[in-house]
Each structure stands twice: as structure tokens, then as C-alpha cells.
Amino acid sequence: MSQINAVLTATGEAHITGSDGRTWTTAFADLDAARESVRETAAATAAAIDEPVHLVISEPAGEQRVLVHANGDAEVDAPYGSAGPMGSVGPMDQMGSVGSSGPLGSGGPSAHTSPVAPEAPGASPDSPSLPPSPAPGPAHAAPMAQQYVAAPAPDSGPHDTAELRAVASGLAAASGFAAPGSWAPQTGIPDAVPVAPAAAPQAPAYQAHEGAGQTPPQAAPDEAPLQTRRRRPTAADFAASRPAVPQSPAREGWRGATNALTGGALRLAPGDEEMTRREWRASIQRGLAGHKCVVFVNLKGGASKTTTCYLTAATLGRVRGGNVLAWDNNENKGTLGDRALSAGHDHTAIDLLANIDRFMNPANAHELVNFVRAQGENKFHVLASQNQAGDKEVIDGGAFVRLHTVLRQFYHLALVDTGNASTAATWQAAVEIADEIVLVSMNKEDSSKTLAATVDTLIEMGFADKLSRGVLLVTQPPVPSKNRKTRLAANGERLHRIREHFGHYVRKIVVAPYDEALDDGADIIFENLAPATQEAYLEATASIIDGL
């Protein structure tokens, strides 16, 4: 019988392992929404295979095991006994947290917990049994309440509890404190903690100034000033004292070449430039909380949106790995599919939309290969737009949302190449869904001017905050040999204006050099790019991930 495992976090993120062993991560609004979606996925899988599915949900409160049927009904799944390893689980419509009385449900205490108090008179048979509250300690133990809390009983068994309490009481009597049961220090204890008094309290100073006959206020019989002692270091302190791990030897430049030629006899440290590139790679490889979507925008065609989207996805695939999708969301006909490596089919987003219901079931994920195009060593997929030009939207905003809702189950990152019309519903839907906006422009007057108008449109639509987390990538144009000096000066002056204007809206601006390997509009071959171009996209991609 098939089994689905789901690990849910308190923020609503779900790490799901399907019945076929495939794992994916999905983010939801909250824990309840994640729990409900997982149950619906199990029911859909049960309907697809025509037999119940074992569902194991692990969340901060504990674990629950249920047997889910195709009609959505569920029953307790107890492979380890009559109540399962986690106790009793309620019906599907009542499954809030695990069990009916905390992480262990109502299946009774575990073998290593302390005995619980007898049921109070008149209590309902179904109400959970709770351990009795500890008796309050004497007055002189009250100051310790801010430093210590009750800790779990030892694992040696319930019969040791009285013996341990007696030992604790003896130690407390020797130090002047009453044992509050079983206690342990909390985290965050200050450097000085209370200890037993060593001397009797001194007379208060106000007695020298008080008139005769006045009776000073009396302190409680057991109250006494506390002395302090230094906090003892913990294991975490010892781990934090470890010196920084030295960087590995240089692998690039003359230092890397020297290290390689000597066979490791010399281990020269990396230079500043190599260290910067290592920092960019570390940023790209940083973990992300759930699925993320990035859009590339400029309302002018020919602004290098498609090239930028493709090379960012290729950099992510080569440095980060994982499931990355580059999606051509042009409202008419885009060119991302034309510049990508070909596949054994010519299917586009329209074909995927016609079959989208099939991918509501994650078990059919392997069939996505018939609609996306793998990009070889770049290690990402391309979803092409429609392959026929026209003046009518084929995929509207609602269809884009529907596609994205399904695709986010299979891809950690979606990079969306947008069209040239801010009035198109599909353009608006992409910007609305995006977690980050990347502005793209050529260092040309018409391209940068249109981009400024695009920014104004985004601000009017209410995306100023989202835009402020974004990045601008400017690509330098080719410089002809004629009037070369004049052209270079004009490009430099315009780039300064671009930095001045768009620096008010985005977090970072990255400039990519002109590259002949990208000039003919044919397939993009990453290995043919100049090193300076690859480095520019490494920096830009790191900046994009930093914004997520």
C-alpha cells in the first residue's frame, strides 16, 4: 500500500515525499492550510491508484498517522498497535494538531514518563489525564523562579522519581534552598546567577536618619540578600570558541595555477577577486524557504529580457542545482524557446494548460518532460510560450495563475520572462505573484527610457516595496570602430544617469559587458560566453538570491 510522508513547519512550509519516493517542498499561508493540502493530495493519490494511502504527517506538535481513502475519509492508521505509536488521532475534519491531548495524543503516557495523577471526581472519561502541578516551594526559593523552570523526569523510570526528589531536597537543604522538584537552568541565564547567602543582612541605612520611635519595615523571615557566582560555560560556548575554518587553497588565477603545478606542495591562499566569487557562489547556494518566483521586466522589446532570464537560470542550474524553471510568459509569441536547446517535442505552455488537471496529482510529475525542455549542462528547464504570433492573448491572467499553482509543486525557483504590455492580464498576474522583480535594460536611450516608464507603472500598481528588493541588470551595447571614443564616452555618461535614476528604486545595479556570443540571436551556449560575462551573471544571480 502506498505511503505519503509530510513534514510541516509552523510557518506553513510542507516537505512532502510521495509514494514514488520523489520529494518536493511547497509553501502555504499557514500550518492549517499546509495540513489540509497534504490531506487533499493523499485523497487524490488514493483516487488515482484506487486504494487507500498511508499518510504520515510530522509537525511541531508531533506526528499523526492516518489511512486516507479516495473520497477523503480517513481513519486511524495504527501499524504499531491499536492506537499507533502516537496515540489516538481524530477524524479528518477534526485534525488540528496531533492527537487529542498534545503530541502524544490520548493513547496514554509513554514508557518513560512520570505517573499521572488519578482522575478528578466528576471528570469526563474522555478528558486527558495530566500530571499534578508541583507543590509551591517556601518563600526563600521564590527568587529562583526567574532563573529555573521544571525539567522532564529522568528516563530511568517512574520508580526513581521519589528517590531523585529526596537527593535534590538534600542538596537544596545543604545550600539553603528548597528543591522545587526537578529543575534545570533556562537558556539565556545571565553571567551572574543567585546563590545561597553567606552572611546576615546589614542594617538598613535609613535608620541613621529616622526619628526615634519609628519602626522600620520588617523583612520576611526567610528573605536574605543574594550573592552571585560566575556562569559556567556550556557546550554551545565551547563550540562558539572554535577558530574560523581557514579557506581552501586558491583554485583560480596565477595562485591556483601555481598550486596545481606543484601538486599541492604549495597551498597559496585565494586572492580578493577569487574570494568575492566564492561569496557570490555561497549566496547562490543559500537555502530558500519554499518556492520562489522572479520576473524580468521592461516594456520594450529587445531589451535583453529573454537573454537575461536564460543566463540567470543557467547560472542557478550550474552553481545551485535543483529544480529551476525558465518560463516564457509573453502574451503573444516569445523567443525563449527559440534560444533554448531543443527537445524531442515542440509543446508549449498552451499544451501544458490543456493537460494541467493531470498534474494536480504529483504522482504524474514524470510526464512534465513532455512539456518542458531540459537544458543539458545548464541543469534547468524551459517552458516555451505559444509558437504562433498573433494579436490575441491565448493565456490570460487566470490561466497563468493556474499554471503557476501546479508548477510550484515541482520547481523551487521559477524565472518568468514577461512580455511588452503592462495592460495584458498575464503580465499583471506574473508581477503580482512574483517574490522579486528584476529590471532589465540595454545601455541605450530608448531601452532605459522605456524602463523608467515601466518603473512608474509598477509604482502606480503598488509594487514599490517589491521593487525595492529587486535588481537592475544593464547590458552594454556593441561599440563600432567608427567614432569609438565618442561612443564609449556617451555610453559612460548614460550609464551614470541610469545608476543615478534607478538607484532610488532597486537594491543593486549590475552591468554586463557586450558579448559577441549572444549577438546573433541563436541558441545560447553558456560555454561560449566570455569570462567577464559569466562573472557578471554570477554577481547578478547572487544579488537576486539575496533579495529572496
N, C-alpha and C positions, 0 to 999 in steps of 0.2 A: 504494500500500500504506500502511496506517495506521501512525502512529508515536506512541509514548508517551515523554515525557521526564520524568525524575525526578531531582530534586536532593536528596540525602540529607545530613543533618548528622551529626556524630559523636554527638549526643545522641539520635538516632533519629527526628528530625523529617523528614518527606518532603513536598517541594513538587512536586506532580505536575501535568503538563499533558497532558490526554487527547488522543485522536485528533481530537476535535472542537474543540480549541483551548481548552476550559474548564480552568481551573486551580483546584486545591484543595490544602489543607495538612492532613496527618494526622500525629499524634504516636504513636510506638511506644516499646516498652520500651528498645530499643537499636538500634544500626545494623543488626545481623543481622536482627532482626525486621522492620525497615523494608524491607530489601533483599528479604526473602522475600515480604512482602506485595505489593511492586511487581511482582515476577515473577508472582505469582498473578493480579494484576489484568491483566497483559498476556496471560496464558494465557486468562483469562475473556473478554477482549475478542476475542482470536483465535477463540475458540469461537463468540462471538456473530456475528462478521462472516464466519466460515468462511474465513479466510485468515490467514497468519502476520502478526505485528505486529513492527515495528521497535521495540526497547526501548533507550533511551539512558539509562544511569544515571551521574550525576555525584556523586561523594562525595569526602571529604577526600583519599583516596589517588589520585584521578584519575577517568578516565571509561572506561566499558565499553559496547560496542555488541553486542547480540545480536539474533537473529531468533527470536522465541518462537512456537511452534506451539500449536494448541488443546489438545493432550494434555500440555502442559507441557514438551515437549522444546525445547531451544534449541541454536542453532549460532552460530558467529561471524558477525557482520554486518559486512562489510568494504566499505562503499561507496566508500572512497578507496584501495583497493589490496588486495592479497592478505591482508594482516594487519590492515587498518583503520588509522586514524590513531593508535590507542592500543596497537597490538601485539596479541599473541595473548590470547584470552580462553578460559578453560576451560569445561567443560560446566556446566550449571545447578547440579548438585549439588555442584560444587566451587568455585563462585564466592564466594570470601570477600571479598578486596579485588580491585582491578583488576589483571588480567593475572597472570602467574606470577612476576614479579620487580619489583614496585613499580608506581608509577603508569603507567610506560610499557610494562609487560608484558615479554615476551621477544622483542618484534619488533625488537630491536637499538637502539642509541643513536640519538638524533635527529641532525639535520644539524649542530647547533651544540654538541655535547658533545665532551669531550676523548676521544682514542683510549683504548680499554680495553686492559688487559694481555692477552697471549696466554694461551690456556687452559693451566692447570697440567697437568703429566703425570698421566695416570690419571683426570682429571676426566671426569664423565659428560657426554656431548654435550648433554643436556637441561638441565644446571645452568647458571644465569645467569652471564654474564660481568660481573665487577665491576672498576672501575678500581683500580690498585695503590694501596696506602697510601703516603702521603708519607714520605720518609725522615726520621728524627728530627733535629732541629736540634742545634747544640752546646749545651754546658751553660749558657752565659750567656744563652741565649734561653729557658730554662725558665720564668722568672717571667712571660713574656708569655703563657704558655698559659692563664692565668686571664683574660686580657683579650681574646684574639683567637682566632678559630676559622677553619677553612678556608672559603673562599668559592668559588662556582662560577667556572669558567673563563670568560673574556670571550666574547662572541658572535662575535668576528671569525673564529673557526675554529680547528681543532686545530693548524694550522701556526704559529700565533702563540704557542703555549704556551712553547716554549723561549726565544723572544725576550723574552717578558714576564718569565719567571723570571730571565733574565740582568739585566734592568733592575732587578727587585726586589732581586737579590743585590747589585748595585752600590750601590743606595740604602741597603741594610742595612749594607754594609761601611763606608759613609761615616758612619753614625750609631752604629756599634759593635754592631749586632745582626745576626744571621744571618737571612736571609729564609726563613721557613718555607714556602716555596711561594707560593701565592696566599692572602692572608689579609685579613680585614676586621674592624673592631671589632664586638663584640656589642652588642645593646641593653642598656641599664641600666649603661653604663660610668660609674664614679664620677666626681666632679668632678676628681679628681686621678688621672692615669694615669702609668705608668712611662715614663721617657725615659732616654737614654744617660747614664752617669755623667760628671760633669765634673771630678772630682778624685779622687786616690787615696784609699783608705780611711785613716782615722786609726787610731792605735794604740789598742787596747782599754784601757779604764780600769783593768781588773783588774791590769795589770802593776805598778802602783804598790803593790799590796797583796800580791802573790805573793812567796813566798820565793825566794831565789836558787837557781838550778839547775833550777827548774821550767820546763818547756817549754809555752808556751801552745798551745792547739789551732790548727792551721793551716787557713785557709780554702781553698776550692777555687781553683785558679789563675785562673779566669775570673770569680769572684764579685766583685761590687762593689756598694756601696750605690746605690740608685736615687734620682734626683731626680724631681721631679714638675712637671707643667705643667697649666694650667687646661684643662678640657674645652671644646672648641669647640661652639657651639650647632648644632643640627640643624634640618632643615625643620620637624619637629614642634614644636620650641621656638619657631620663628618663628610658626607657626600659633597656638600657645597664647598668644602675646603680643598677639593681636588684641583690641582692647577689645570689651566686650559690645555686641551689636547693640541699639540703642535700641528701645523699644516703639513700635508704631504708634500714631497718634493715637487719642484716645477716640472710641468709637462709640456709647456709651450715656450716659444721663443728660443733665444740662444741658451738660456738656462736649462730648458727642457732638453734641447739637443745635446748639451754637454752631459747631462745626467744619463741620457740614453747611450751616448758613445762610450762612457766609462763603465757601463754595465752596473751602475749603482754604486761604484766606488766613490763618486761624488754625489752628494744629495743637496744640490743648491735649492734654496727656498724660492718660491714663486715671486715674481715682481708685482708691482702695484697693478698693472693692467691685467695680469692673469688673475690676481685676487679679486678685482672688480668683476671679471667674467664669472668667477666661481660664485660670487654673491648673487649675480643675476640668475645663474642656474639654480642656486638654492631657493631663490624666490619662486621660480617657475615650478619647482618640485614641492612647494609648500602644500600641505593638505587643505582642502576646502570642505566646508560644511554643506554637503548636499549638492544638487545640480545647480549650475550657474549658466547664465545666458549673457552674451556680449553682442552688441550690434555695432556695425560700422556704417557711418552715415556721412553723406554730403549730397545735397540735392542736385549736384551737377554730375552728369555722366562723364566718364573719362578722368575722374579724379583719383583713380588708383584704389578704389574701394575693394574691387574683386581681388587684385593682386595682394593688397594688404591683408585681407581676410584669409587668403590661401596661405601666405607665408607665415602668418601668425599661427595658423593651425598646424603647419608643418613644423614650426619651432616647438610648439607644445608637444606634438607627437614624438619628436626626436629627443627632447630633453626630459619631458614629464612622462610621456606614455599614457596609457589608459584610454578611455573611450572619449574621443573628441570628434565632433561633427561640424563641418563647414556647410552652411545651408544657404543656398541662393534663394532669397525671398523677393526677387524682383517681381513687381506687379504685372509685368509683361514677359519679355524673354531676357533672361540674364545670360552672362557668359562664363560663370564659374564652372559649369560643366564642360564648356569648350576648352578651358585652360587646364582642367584636371586630367589625370591619367584616365584612359578609357577603361571600361569594364565590359563584361560579356553581355550587357544589355544596354538599352537606351531609355530606361524608365526614369521618370522624374517625380517631383512632389505631387503632381496630379495623379499619377498612378498609385502612389502610396496613399493618397487621400481616399481613393476608391476602395482600397483594401484596409483602411485604418482599423475597422472593427476587429479584424483578425488579430491585430497586435494589442488589443486590450488585454489579451491573455499573454503574460510574459513568457509562457512556455513556447510561443511561436517566434521568439526573438531571432532564432537562426534563419528565418525566412527574410529578414531585413536585407540580407546580401543581394536580394533580387531587386532592390530599390535604391540602394546607396552604392557608391563607387569607392572601393578601397584604394588608397594612395601609396601602396608599396612601402618603401623605407621611411616615408613621412609618417606612417602609422596613424592615419586619421581617415575618416570617411567624408565623402561629398554627397550632398543631396541637391541635385540639379533642379532648376526651375523649368517651366514649360519650354518645349523645344520649338514652338512656333510663335512668331511675333504676331501681335495684334493690339487693338486699342481697347480691349475689354478685359477687366480683371477676371482671371479664371479662379484664383484662390483669394477669397476675401478675408477680412479680419477674423471672422468666426472660424473659418477653415484653418487659418494659421494657428489659432489658439488650440483647436482640436488636435492638430498635428503635434504641436509642442507638448501638449499634455501627455501624449503617448510616448513621444521620443525622449522625454526627460527621464523615463524609466530606464533607458538603455545607454544614455550618454551623460558623463559627468560634466562636460562642457559643450555648449552649442555656440558657435560663432556664426552670426547671421549677416550676410551681405544684403543690404537693403537697396531698394530702387531709388527713383529720382522724383517721386511725387509725395509730398507730405500730406496730401489730401487722400491718398489711397488708404483704404481701411487696413490692408495688410502691413503697410509701413507704420501706421499708428499702433497697430497691435504689437508689432515687434518692439517698438520703442517702449511701450507700456510694460511689456513682460520683462524686458532686459534688466539685468542686475547692474550693468555698466554700459556706458556709451563711449565709443571710440570715434573721434573725429578724424577724417582723412582728407588730405588735400595735396595737390601738386603745388610747388612753389611757382605758381603762375597767378597773374592778376585775376583772371576770370574764375579760376578754381577757388582761390582764397576769398574772393568777394562773395561767391555763392555760399561758401561755408559760413561766412559771417551771417548771411541771411538765414541759413539753416539753424544756427545757434539762436537767433532771435525767435524763430519758430518754436524751438524746443523750450525756451524760457516761457513763451506765451502759453504753451501746453502744460506748464507746471513741472518741468523736469530739471529745474536749476540745480537742486540738490544731487540728483543722479548724475548730472553733467559734471558737477564739481569733483566727483570721484573718478572721472574719466581721463583719457589720454588723447593727445593730438599727435598724429604721425604725419610729418611733411616729407614728401619725396621730391628730391631735386630734379629739375628738368635737364635734358641734354644741352650742352653748350657748343654751338657751332664754332668752327675755327675762325670764321669771319667775325670781326668785332668781338673777339673772345673776351678781351679785357673789359670792354664796356658791358657785355652781358653778365660777366661774373660780378661786377660792381652792382648792377641792377638787381641781380638775384640776392646778393647780400643785403642790400637795403630793404628789399621786400621781405626777406626772412626776418629782419629785425622788426618790421611792422607787424608781421604775423605773430611773433613772440609777444610783442607788447599788447596786442589786442586780445589774443586768445588766452594769454596767461591769466586773465581775470576770470576765466570760466573753467579751465581744466586744471588738473593736479600736476601734469607733467607734459612737456613737449619733446618729442624725439624726431630727429632729422635723419632720413635715409638717403644715401647717395644715389645718383643716377647709375643704373646698371644695364649694360647692353644686353645681358641675357634675358631681360624682361621686356625689351623694346619691341620685339616682333609680334607679340600677342599670341604666340603659340603656346604649347604645353610648358608649364613652369617646371623646370628641373632644378631642384634645390642645390645639387652639387655644382651646377654651373655658375652659381652666384659668386660674386667677388667676396673675399673675406670681410671687407668693410660693410657690405650689405648684410651678410649673415650676422655680424656683430650688432648692427643697428636693430635688426629684428629680435635679437636676443635681449637687448635692452628694452625695446618696446614691449615685448611679451612679458618680461619680468614686471614692468610697470603696470601692465594690465592685471596681472595676477595680484599684485599688491593692492589694487583697487577693489578686489573681491573679498 
